[in-house]
Amino acid sequence: MSDDLSDDLGVTQQHAIGSGFGRGSTAAAVIAGIDLRGKTAVVTGGYSGLGLETVRALASAGAAVVVPARRPEHARDVLADAGFPAGTAAGEVSVAGLDLADQASVKEFADRFLGPEGAGRSLDILINNAAIMASPEQRVGPGWESQFATNHLGHFALTNLLWPALTAGSGARVVSLSSTGHKISPIRFDDLNFETGYNKWTAYGQAKTANSLFAVQLDALGKDARVRAFAVHPGGIMTELQRHLPREEMIASGWMDEEGNVDARFKTPAQGAATSVWAATSPALDGKGGVYCEDCDIAEPTAEGSPEARIRGVNAHAVDRADAARLWTLSADLTGINAFG
């Protein structure tokens, strides 16, 4: 049965629900009162920036959190410095190796997580948080453009490989981190890998659109198995994500001034993690999914032509159901992985 926030097909509408939270809410605030004891979460990139604050919030509510990391020893050191001992008990955090740009590494992580023959292990929350942004041109795997391959295809394979664990519990949520970068570019179905010329921001935009479309289609495919998916724009935050950007470019973009003072529009990491944590845990989203969220609520469609069109709302191409299904089929063909094939 649909409600007043769903259409006649039971699809959640892309409109705010009045969550009671907002742009300044922190991850700690949105998870207050939520009990995750006995739950397991996986947070990619959970050892820096938004990911670290996301892990902090989930662990504070009692979840056992697994942090896949390309440099696991470094991740363990960072998490230890942040007060997280390695372990598997509820509320504790463990680290495992994973390189999202390497499909073999993704499979190895999934195999270790599931254990022999799946072992019946359940996964309650999967937050596909790790990303690269505006990086120099690089090819990975069989020649894939690196931002699309890392931000989208790596998480696509990871989620599909972990599908047995996602369906083993009492209803899981998958959160896919997109951004307003999606507004830069739709999916370039005729030139995914920029064979005709590379632009780092267009490539980032395509990857962020892919992250959003992934959530749309995963939710459509998975909701009958009680797995719901959400795309999230965390907001602008200064983290290691900007590591490929020259200081001069960030000043020219208005992200900081000549003295390095960050623009007031930017969120703190704790505020930036809030929408991911809200999407992963909020009871207000029970029975909903397949939507793009920002500022701890379901986002409104972009008001085209408005002064905030570039920084607020979701563009139609990032939640288009036909493109979401097309991208899923293409991604399955590229990776050879499809839990629904």
N, C-alpha and C positions, 0 to 999 in steps of 0.2 A: 504494500500500500504506500502511495506517495503522500508527502505532507505538503504544506504550503511553500516549502522551499525546494520542491522537486517538481519536474514536469510530469506529464501523463505517462512517461516511460520510467518514472522513478529516478531520473537523473538529477543530481543536485544542481540547483541553479547557481550561476556565477554572480551571487549578490551577498552583501554583508548580512550577518545574522545578529549583529549587536552583541558581541561576545562579552562586553564589559571591560575588555582590555584595549590597549592601543599602542601607539608608536613608542611611548616611553616605558612600557611594561618590560619587566625583566623575566628571564627564564625562571628564577626563583619564585616570582610572583604568580606566574601562570600555572606552576606545578604545585603550589601550596595546597595541602589537603588531599593530594592524590597519592594513593598507596600503590607502589610498584613492586612490593616485596613478592618474590617468586616469579617475577618477570625477567626476561632476557632481552637486551637491546644490543644492536650492532650500530656503531657510528663511525663511518669512514672519515678519516681526517680528524679524529676525535682527540688530537693532542696539540692543537694550536687554534688560536682565534675562536671562531664560533663553535667549532667542534669541541674544544675543551670546555667551554661554558655549557654546551649541550650535555656532555658527559657529566659534568658537575651536577646539573639539575636532575638528570635521570638517576644517578647514583644516590643523590640526597633523598630521593623518594623510595629508595630500596632496591632499584633494579640492578641486576648483574649486567655490566656493560663490557662488551668486547670491542676493542679499538683495533681495526686493521690498519697497518702502517707499512709504508714502503721502507722505512728505516726503523725497524722495531726497537732496536736498542736505544736509539734517540728518543723514540716515543715513550719508552719506559722511564727514561731519565726525566723527561718533561713531566710526565704524570706523577712520578715520585716527588718531584719538586713541588707539584701542585697539591700534594697530600694524598695521592691515591696509591696505596700499595697494590701490587699485582695479586690477583686471586680470582676465585670463582664464586665466592659466597655472595649472597644478596647484598647489594650496596657497594660491592667492590668492582674493581676494573682490571681487566686483563688485556694483553696486547698480543696480536698475531701478525705475521708478515703478509703483506698484500701490495702488489703494484698494479693499480687499475689500468695502466697502459699496456700491461702484459696479460693477455687472455689466459695463458698457462698458469700464471700466478693467481689469477682470480679463481680458476678451477681448483688449484691446490688449496687455497683458503677455504673454499666451500666444502671440499672433501674433508678437510680437518675439522671444520665446524660440525658437519653432519655426522662424522664418525662412520664406523663400519655399517654399511647398509642403511645409512640414515640414522640409526640408533634411536629414532623416535624423539630426537631433541626438538624442542619448539623454539621459535623466535617470535617475540611479541611486537618488537619495534625495530624497524630497519630505517636508519636515517642516512641517505646517500648525500653526504655533506662535502666530501673532498672535491677539489676542483683546481684547475689552473686557469689563468686569465690573461688574455692578450699576450700570449707567449710568442717568441720568435717561431718562424715556420719550422716544423719538425714532423717527420713521418714516423709512425710506429707500426708494428705488426706488418701486415701485407701492403703497407703504403698509405695507411689511414692518416688523415690530418689529426694532429695530436690532441687538440682541444676537444674535438668531437669524439675521438677514441677514448680519451681519459674520462671526461665529464659525463659522456652518455654511454658509449658502448661498454666501458668497464662496469658501470653500475647496472646497465641492462643485463649483462651476463651474470653479475653477482646476484641480482634479485631473482633471476630465473633459476639459477643453480641452487639458491636457498629456498626455493618454493616449497619443498617438502616440510621444511621447518616452519615456514610462515603459515602453512595450513594445519600444522600439528596442534596448535593451541586453541584458544577460545575466541579468536578474532584478532588478527594482527593489523598493524598500520605500517605503511611505507611512506616515507617523506622524501621527496626529491627536491633538492635545492636548485631553484632557478634564480632569476634576478630580473631587474628591469633591463638587463642586457638583452633579454629576448626581443625587445622592441627594435633592436638594430637590424635583425635579419630573421626571416622565416627559414624553414629548411630548404636548402638549395638542392632539391632532388636531382637536378641535372648536372650538378658539380659539387658533390658533397666534400670532396677532398681538395678543392681549390686548384684544380689542374690548370685553370686559365689565369692564375695570378692570386697571390695570397694577401689577405688583409687581416691583421691580427684581431681587430675589433669585430669585423664581420664574422670571422670564425668563432669568436667568443659568443656573439649573438646567436648564431646557429646552434651552438652547443646548449645555450640556455633555453632556447625554444625547444630543443630536443628533450631537455629535462622536464619541461612542463608537459609536452605531449606524451612523454613516457608515463607520467602519472595519470593522465586522462585515459589512456588505453589500458594500463595495468588495472585501474579501478573497474573499468568495464569488463575486463576478463576475470577479475578476481573477486568481485563482490559476492557472487553466489557461494564462494568458499569462505566468506566473511573476512576477506582481506581487502582493506580500503587504502587508497593511495591519494596523496595530496602533493601538489607543487607549492613551493614556498619561496617568496622573495624576502630575505632577511633584512634588507635595508642596506644603506651604505655604511660600511665599517672599515676602519683601517686595520688590516691584518696582514699575514704573510701572503695573502692572495695577490697583493699589489707588488710582489717581489720582482716582477718583470718590467715594472713601469719606472722610467726615469723620473727623478724628482721634478725636473723641469716640466714634464708632461702633466704631472699631478697639479702643479701650480697653475699651469695654463688652463687646466680643466676646472679650476676653482675648488679643488679638493683640499688644498692647504694654501697658506700664504707664504711669502718669501722666508719667514722665520720658522716655517714648519708647523704652524698652528693649524690644526684640522678644522675644516668648516663645521659650523654648528649643526648643519643638517645631518652629519654623520652620527650614528648610534655607537654606544659602547658595545663591546662584545657580549655582555650579559643581556643587553637589549636586543642585539642582533640575533641571539640564539632563541629568543622568546617565541617567535612564530613557529620555528621548527618544533620546539617542545610543546607548544600549544596544539599544533596539528597532530603530534604523535600521541597526545594524552588526554585532550579535553573531552569530557562527556558531551559537550555541546555539539560535537561532530559525530556522535554515534549515529549510524545509519546514513551517513553522508560520505562523499568522496568524489574524486575526479575533478577537483577544482583547484584554482590558484589562490594562494593566501598571501596576505601582507598585513603587517601591523596587528598581528594576533586576531585576525578575522578573515573571512572569505573576502577577496578583493572584488571590487566592482569592475565591470568592463571599462576599458580606457575611454575617457571622454575626448574623442578625437577633436583636435583644434583648440583644446583648453590649454591654459598656461602650464598645467601639471601633466599633460599627456605623456611627456617623456619620462616622468618619475613616478607616476601612480597608475594603478589599474593594470589590467591584463589585456593585451592586444588579441584580437580575434584569432590570428594565425597560431597563437600559442595554446589555444584550447579547442582547436578545430578537430572534431571527432574523426572526420575522414582522413585528415593528415596524420592524426595520431595512429590510426589503424595502418596507414601506409608506412609510416616510420617504423612501427613495430615489425611488420613483415620484412622490411628492408634490413632492420637490425638483426633479426633472426637469421636472415640469409647471410649476412656478413659474418656473424659470430658462429653460426651453426648451432645456436642454443635457443631453445624455445620450450618453456614448460607447458605451453598450451598447443604444441604442434601435434 
